[in-house]
């Protein structure tokens, strides 16, 4: 039988009524002739509640017990979904990560897949089971302990199962009806995309778009899993949602496909750093060891043996970055005269595979921002992306201006 993977996020299974709605969508696919693997998240808000309980009980918690507690939300949803399907006369059963087993590394809270053996689930399908409901976000370590994959990990679970079982498609059911050119809450002209390339979706996800977890898109691109984002709250057909696919499956691309933003950014500048070979490694080595996620990096021209080094990082990692750099200075690893942190900035990015064949994207972007009186603090580019740091108060204006400048409300 052809196989389909269907993933339902927290808002899609937030209560018993929504679980029933999701089960009806699964039953419809079974009636169309599919065997189905359903990946479920915890009910909306449940994981946050569980994390809160752990932190209240043990601020310096054991990561193994953190995973044992936080993974339980998905187990509840999986059991309830299987029961609802059984009540609808659909042969279904639930699977926790260790029962499959979903084999992962031992990095609790951020585990990565090692393997997903097919034997147990394939056997049940052969015996007449039509739906395997699998708890997302979790697996089991080589030591036999429950692990979790990090927030949003159910998306990654779904794509991994689609790859392991050779699924015809992986449908991600969420509270939006697809991937938009930008956030519709900011730009009213935002348009839903019928298709988007893996590389574009990966950039948008990493730059702040919340539709899909970055790791899920990485896996889909690596294993060429056809990924579709659809709404849990609408009737769908083969043309619904947004298909995330290979670049060659898209006939014609605009220069820019979307505008992403991230408001939780900080700009940090090391002043008058002693400029010498290896200084970049001396700065960013301690930051990496401290777990600081550095993004944009700019180094000024050296004058009289000194330079300024600017980088961006999430605002909640500023203190960690300052502590790591002060410690490195105290050890004599680096020398600088001052460290300035600006926590009132936002990152705005334009993304599109069409940049490879269209000139003038940067000029259009900078002209649009200049016309609105928006000053650019830092610029970085890649083959299909241009990102800038600006004052946070101009974030929404910048998104709207760029969406208009690249005419993203119009199809290619």
URQUI-V143757 format. One record per pair of residues at least 24 apart in sequence whose ideal C-beta (glycine too) atoms are under 6 Angstrom apart, sorted by the first residue. I is the first residue (numbers start at 1). J is the second residue. D is the distance in Angstrom with one decimal. If there is no record, write none. Layout:
# URQUI-V143757
I/J/D  I/J/D
This chain:
# URQUI-V143757
1/35/4.5  2/34/5.5  2/168/5.1  3/35/5.1  3/165/5.5  3/167/4.8  4/29/5.5  4/34/4.4  4/36/5.2  4/168/5.9  5/37/4.9  5/158/5.4  5/161/5.3  5/162/4.3  5/167/4.6  5/170/4.4  6/36/5.9  6/38/5.1  6/171/5.0  7/39/4.2  7/158/3.6  7/172/5.0  8/40/5.3  8/173/4.8  9/41/5.0  9/174/4.8  10/41/4.5  10/42/6.0  10/44/4.0  11/44/4.9  11/175/4.3  12/173/5.0  12/232/3.8  13/40/5.8  13/43/5.7  13/77/5.1  14/43/5.4  14/44/3.9  19/80/5.5  19/81/5.7  19/84/5.6  20/84/5.7  23/84/4.3  23/85/5.1  26/131/5.9  27/88/5.4  27/90/5.3  30/90/5.7  30/130/5.0  35/125/5.3  36/131/4.8  37/132/4.9  37/161/5.3  38/131/6.0  38/133/4.6  39/134/5.4  39/136/4.5  39/154/5.7  39/157/5.1  39/158/4.2  40/77/4.3  40/78/5.3  40/81/5.6  40/136/5.9  41/136/5.6  41/154/4.4  42/73/2.7  42/74/5.1  42/77/5.9  43/77/5.9  46/73/4.1  47/73/5.2  63/108/3.7  63/109/5.5  64/108/5.5  64/145/5.3  67/108/4.9  67/146/5.1  67/147/5.4  67/148/4.6  68/146/5.2  70/148/5.8  71/138/4.2  71/146/5.3  71/148/5.4  74/135/3.7  74/136/5.5  74/137/5.2  75/135/5.1  78/133/4.8  78/135/4.3  81/133/4.7  82/133/4.6  85/131/5.6  90/130/5.7  90/131/5.8  91/128/5.7  91/129/5.1  91/130/4.8  92/131/3.9  92/133/5.9  94/133/4.6  95/132/5.8  95/134/4.7  96/135/5.1  97/138/3.9  97/139/4.5  97/140/5.7  98/140/4.2  101/140/5.1  102/139/3.7  104/139/3.6  104/147/4.8  106/141/4.3  108/147/5.7  109/148/5.9  110/150/4.8  111/139/5.8  111/147/3.8  111/149/5.5  113/160/5.3  116/160/5.9  116/164/4.1  152/213/3.5  155/212/5.6  155/213/4.2  155/216/3.7  156/213/5.8  156/215/4.6  156/216/4.4  159/216/4.7  159/219/4.4  159/220/4.9  159/225/5.4  160/219/6.0  162/225/4.6  163/223/3.8  163/225/5.4  169/226/4.7  170/225/5.4  170/227/5.2  171/228/4.9  171/230/5.8  172/229/5.0  173/230/5.8  173/232/4.3  177/231/3.9  178/229/5.3  178/241/4.6  178/242/3.7  179/211/5.5  179/229/5.6  179/242/4.1  181/258/5.0  181/408/4.0  182/259/4.2  182/399/5.6  182/403/5.3  186/396/5.1  186/399/5.0  187/399/5.9  187/400/5.2  187/403/4.5  189/409/3.9  191/409/5.3  193/242/5.1  195/243/4.9  195/245/5.9  195/250/5.2  196/242/6.0  196/244/5.6  197/247/4.4  197/250/5.9  197/353/5.1  199/353/6.0  199/384/6.0  200/257/5.1  200/351/5.4  200/353/5.7  201/244/4.9  203/351/4.5  203/385/5.0  204/258/5.4  204/260/5.0  204/351/5.5  207/260/3.9  207/349/4.5  208/260/4.8  208/261/5.4  208/262/3.7  209/260/5.1  247/353/5.7  252/412/4.9  253/353/5.3  253/354/4.0  254/354/5.2  254/412/4.7  255/352/5.5  255/354/4.2  255/355/5.8  255/358/3.6  255/361/5.3  256/350/4.8  256/352/4.0  256/406/4.3  257/352/4.3  258/351/5.3  259/350/5.6  259/399/5.4  259/402/4.9  259/403/5.4  260/349/4.7  261/348/5.3  261/395/5.8  261/399/5.5  262/347/4.5  263/346/4.9  263/395/5.9  264/314/5.6  264/315/4.8  265/312/5.5  265/345/5.3  265/346/5.9  265/347/4.7  266/313/5.8  266/315/4.7  266/318/4.9  266/341/6.0  266/343/4.6  267/312/5.4  267/342/4.4  267/345/5.1  267/389/5.6  268/311/5.8  268/341/5.0  269/308/5.8  269/310/4.5  269/340/4.7  270/309/4.5  270/336/4.5  270/339/5.8  271/308/5.6  271/337/4.9  271/338/4.1  272/306/4.5  272/337/3.9  273/307/5.5  273/309/5.3  273/336/4.6  274/335/4.4  275/302/4.2  275/305/5.6  275/306/5.8  275/307/4.4  282/333/5.1  282/334/4.8  283/334/5.8  286/324/4.5  286/328/4.5  287/321/5.9  287/324/5.6  290/320/5.2  290/324/3.9  292/317/4.9  292/320/5.6  292/321/4.7  296/378/5.1  296/380/4.6  298/378/5.5  315/343/5.1  344/392/5.1  345/389/4.9  345/392/5.7  346/392/4.4  346/395/4.0  347/387/5.7  347/389/5.7  348/388/5.5  348/398/4.8  349/385/5.8  349/387/4.2  350/386/5.4  350/402/5.9  351/385/5.1  353/384/5.3  355/384/5.2  362/386/5.7  364/405/5.6  368/401/4.8  368/402/5.6  368/405/3.7  372/397/5.6  372/401/5.0  374/398/5.6
